Amino acid sequence: MKNGTHLLTLDNGYHLFTRTVGTGDINLLCLHGGPGGTHEEFEHFDEHLKSLGVRVSMYDQLGSYFSDQPDFSQPENREKFLNFDYYIDEIEEVRQKLGLDHFYLLGHSWGGLIAQEYALKYGQHLKGLIIMSMIDNIEEYTPHVNQLRRETLTAAQVSYMEAIEKAEQFADPEYQALVHVLDSNFSVRNPEARKHLTGGHLATAVYNYFQGNNEFVMVGKLNGWDVRARLHEITVPTLLTFGDHDTMPLDAARRMQQTLPNARFVLTPNSGHSHSRDNPAAFFQNLRTYLKDVEQGTFTAY
């Protein structure tokens, strides 16, 4: 595995943007959120992990901004690529082509969803699993995120948003302003972090297909996803990391810690769904501690 930025050619002929940075014996592969996000959310990881000797690999999944983007207006492309099985097997092909084994897999949000699925199917290759701001089902997420909206906005504002969503008029300026309020409370809370967000390269075709039009509208293919009955099969040392103001229900995250045979649950204070950006000092302290404990054979669940 070479450091630097490379276009990886998949067996299906499409190309993925990949980047590997850092030096050392610890290999960490990062899966971005979205769906349809980019690797950019991990570009600051190396500076916080280099003291441990961590090589950080990241890539844009198929359909995301820096990788090839099939024409998803074509039904055959949606059927072939926009499904969980494709993205799980894509991780495995990337792992093979990057030459990774006995490595750490980190997934944020949507990336945490497919990371769980990868661990269930290909867990023999993992040394550890880091799940950032993702629970093990959608059923508990949807009512929770809507409850957050009701607690944050007035009844009139919630009714307005619901009417806009029913009419699918998502470009409405007042609606977007209310989405910004919610994002500022639960997605990226730190005003300085919001100023320095890179990219803005969301692949909307992928995001809308799986999710909907924003974090507070769940109408896509993610509905019904659930691995609660299989979660106990993941046995590698697992870090469950969330923001204390996350969009994800923390009660479900704590229940995951009890279900997984070998898991640690940590919270990043004063942070939302993007807690590595909101409070990097606390997030990376937890991540470094986890990696050191697994590497030294001293990892304990709590």
N, C-alpha and C positions, 0 to 999 in steps of 0.2 A: 504494500500500500504506500503510494507516494503522497507526500504533502503537496498542497496547492489546490488549484481549481481545475477540474477536469469535466468533460462531457462523457458520461458513461453511456455506452450503447447497450440497450436491453436486447434480449433475444427476440423481442417482437419488432425490433427495428427502430423504436423510438429512443430518444436521448434524454438523459437526466443530468441536470446540473449537480455536481458534487464538489465539496470543499473539505479538505482535511488540514488542520492546523495543530501546532504543538508537537512536543517531543516527549517520549517516555514509554513506559510499558503498559499503561492503563489506556484501554481503548473505549471511547464513549461515542455511540452513534445516536444522533438526535433526530426526532421526528417532529416536524412542525405541526401547528394547529391549523384551524380552518373549519372544515376542509377547504383546501385551496389557498392556504397561507404560503409562506416561504421560509427558507433557511435563515433569513435575516435576523430572526429573533434569537438566534444562537451565536451571532457573530461576536458577542462580548464574552462568551463562555471561556475562551482560552485564557484571557488575562486573569480570570479569577481562579483557574484550575492549574495553571502552569507550574505552580510550586509543588504540586503533587506528582508531576510527570504524566499528565493526561493528554492524549491525542484526541482531539474532538473532530468527529466527522459529521457532516450535515449534508442534506440534499433537498432539492425541490421534487416533490412527488409529481407523477405524471399529471399534466393539466395545470400545474402551478406555473408561476410567471417565468422563471428562469429555465424551465424544462420544456420539452415539447408539449404542445397543446392540441390533442386530437379535436376534430370538429364534433362537439357534443350535441350539435343540432341533429346529427345523424343517429337514429335509434340504435343502429348496430354498435356504434361506439359507446353510447350510454350503457347498453347491455353488457358489453365486453369489459369496460374499464371502470364504470362508476358503481362498484360494489365492494363489499368488505374483502372478499376472497382475493380480488385483484391486488388491492393495496397491501394485504398481508404477505402475499407471495412476492410482491415487489420488494418489500423489506428484505426478504430472504435472498432475492437475486442481487440486490445491492450489497448485502453482507458478503456474499460469495465473491462478487467482482471486486470489492474493496479488500478482500483477503482477511476478513475479521472472523475471529472465533474466540469463545470464552471472553466475551465482551459485555459491556454495560449498554443497555438500551434505555434511552430517555424519550418519553413522549409527552408532549404538552397538549392538553385539551383533546381535539380529534386525534392527535398523535398518541395520546395516552390510551385512547380507545383501541387503535390498531396495535399498539404495543402490548396490551393485554391479550389480544387475539394472537399476536405473534408468539407470546410466551406460552400460550396454550398449545400451539401447533409446532413450534420450533424451539421450545425452551431448552433443549439440550445444548444449544449454542451460547446460552446466556450465563454470565457470571453474576449479573445483578440487573434489576429492573427498577427504573425510576418513573413513577406515574405522577405527572404534574397536572393538577386541576382537572381531573377526570374521575368520575365514579364508574361503577360497573353496570350501569343500566341507564336508559333514558326515562323510564317511567317515573323515577323519583326526581329527576332533574326538572321536568316541565312544570309541575305544580310549584316547585320551589322558586324557580326563576320568576314565575308570574306573581308569587307572593311577595318577592322582593320588589317588584314593580308596584304592587298595591301599597306596600309600606313606605315607598319612597315618594311616590307622586300622589296628587290629589285624586279623588274619585272621578272628577271631571276630566282630568288629564288621561287617566286610564281608559275611560270611556271613549275619549277622542282617539287614542291610539288603537283601540279595538275596532272602532269604526273604519279607520284608515286601513287597518289590516284586512278587514272584511272586504273593503273595496279595492284592495291591492294598489293603493296609491302611495307607495312607500317613498316617493320623492318629495312628498309634501313637506315644506320647510318647517312647519310647526312640529310635525311628527319627528323629523330628523333632529330638531332641537331637543325633544324629549328623549330620544335615543341617546343623544350626547350626555344628557344628565345622568341617565342610567349607566352608560359606559364609564363616566367619571367617578361613579360610586363603586362599581363592581368589576369593571374590566381593567382599566389602568387608572388608579387613584392618584398617583403622584403627578402633580402638574408638570414638574420638570421632566419626568419620564415621558409624558405625553408630548412635550415640545420636541423631544429628540427621537421620537419613533421613526424608524427607517422604513422605507418601502412604500406601504400603501398599495401593494401589488396583489391584492386579493383576487384570486380567480373566481369571479362571481358565478360562472356557469357551474363550477364544481360545488361551491359553497351553497348556492341556492338549491341545487339538486338534493344535497344531503340534509341541509339545515333549514333553509328558509331565507328570509331577507335580512335578519339580524339575530343577535343572540337571544332575543326575547320572543322570537317567533319560530316554533318548532313544527314545521309542516312537511319536512322532507323525508328522505329515505332512512334517516337515523331513527325515526320513530319505530319502536318495537325492539331496538337493540338491547340485549340483556345477557350478561354472562354470570349472573349471580350464582346460578346452580353449579358452575364449573370453576369459580374463582379459587376454591381450595386446592385445585390441581397445580397452581403456580407455586412452586416451592423454593425458587431462588430468593436470596435476600432482596427485599423490596422496600423501596422508600416511597411513601405516599406523602406528597407535599402539596399544600394548598395555601392560598391567601386567606387571612382571617375575615375578609369581606368578599369571598369568592362567589361566583355565580353558582358554583356547585354546592349541594347540600352537605354540610360538614358532618351531620349525623350519619349520612350514608358512608362518608369517608371513614369515619370511626368504626362503623360496622365492618367495612372492608378490612380494616386492620385486625379485627377479631377473627375474620373468616380466613384470611391468608395465613398459612402456617408460619411465615417468617417475615413479618412486615413491621415497619416503623412508621408512625404517623407524626408529621411535624407541620406546624403552622408558621407562615411568615407574617409578622405583624404589620398592620397599617397597609395592607395589600389586597388587591383584587385578583381577578383571574390571571392576569399577567404578572405574577408576583416576583418573577426574576427581574423584571424591570422596575416594579414599584419599590422594592426594597432589596437590592442585590446583595448588600452586606449580610443580611440575615439569611437570605435564600442560599447563597453560596457557602456560608458557614455550615448550614445543615447538610448541603450536598458534599462538601469536603469531609465532614465528619463521617457521613455514611460511607463514602469511598474508602477512607482510611480504615474504618472498622472492618469492612469486608476484606480489604487487602491484607490486613493484619490478622484476620481470623477472629476478631473480637466483636463482630456484629451481634447485637441482641435486639430482639423485637420489643417495642414499647409504643 
